[in-house]
Amino acid sequence: MAMQNQGVQKAMSEIPFKGFPKISRLSREVVITEKLDGTNASVFIGEKGEFLTGSRTRWVTPQDDNYGFSKWAHDHKEELLQLGPGMHFGEWWGQGIQRKYNIGEKRWSLFNVHKWGVDRPACCHVVPTVWKGIFNTEIVLDLLSHMRDTGSYAAPGFMNPEGVVIFHTASGHLYKKTLEKDDQPKGVME
């Protein structure tokens, strides 16, 4: 018995314990924003003034760019520094990118609607918040139906919006629901 306990004690000291994560309650607040169909773009501002630009998966530069975002960001660097230190994520969308939205320019819309309202650099937009409240699947479906009928919040008059992003505040997770091909992984062709 003592030998068996020693084996257990040895295993416990060598194998890190991994606990089961706390489960968030589904019926908590969500913030629903319009999902823009462009390309993910980010700006990193370091404590010592470092300034980097990125796509969803890599750093980009004006010479190795993602739809011109890095060049635009470097051209607007002084304004963007007002965002402060940290990693800032958004969607680079509009003219020449994905759905184009019938606008004559490209725009960068920040994702963090909790932080960015009217007090942001003038060169930045924010993804439109379309609803805030306790999670409810029916509300998500109603919002999608409304967007199908009335179009984009970000580009009024554009009648082919992509969908919504649901931020579940208790879990800190994001979910998306699209108007077309929501049941298929991205990139699957019919």
VENPEQUI-V301196 format. One line per field, one symbol per residue. phi: phi as a letter, one per 30 degrees, with the letter a starting at -180 (. if undefined). psi: psi as a letter, one per 30 degrees, with the letter a starting at -180 (. if undefined). burial: b if it has 9 or more other C-alpha atoms within 8 Angstrom, else e. A space follows every 10 residues. Layout:
phi->???
psi->???
burial->???
This chain:
phi->.ddddddddd dddccddbdd ddcddddbdb ccbdddcbbd bbbcbddcie bbbbcdbadb bedbcbhidd dedddceedd dddiekccca ccbjeibhdi ihccacbccd ddddccbdda eddccbeddc abldeaedde dddddddddc jdddbejdcb ddlbcccddd ciccbbbcdb hddcdejdcd
psi->eeeeeeeeee eeffjkkjlk lkkkkeilkl kklkjkibkk klkkjlfggk jlklafflkl lffiljggee eeeefgeeef ffflkakkka kjlbkgkcfe ghlglkkjjk eifeejbfil kffklkkkkf kkakkjeeee eeeeeeeeef akeeikfjgh leblkjjjee fglkklklek hffklkfkl.
burial->eeeeeeeeee ebeeeeeeee eeeeeeebbb bbbbbbbbbb bbbbbbeeee bbbbbeeeeb bbeebbeebb bebeebbebb beeebeebbb bbbbbebbeb eebeebbbbb bbbeebeeeb beebbbbbbb ebeebeeeee eebbebbbee bbbebeebbe bbbbbbbbbe eeeeebbbbe eeeeeeeeee
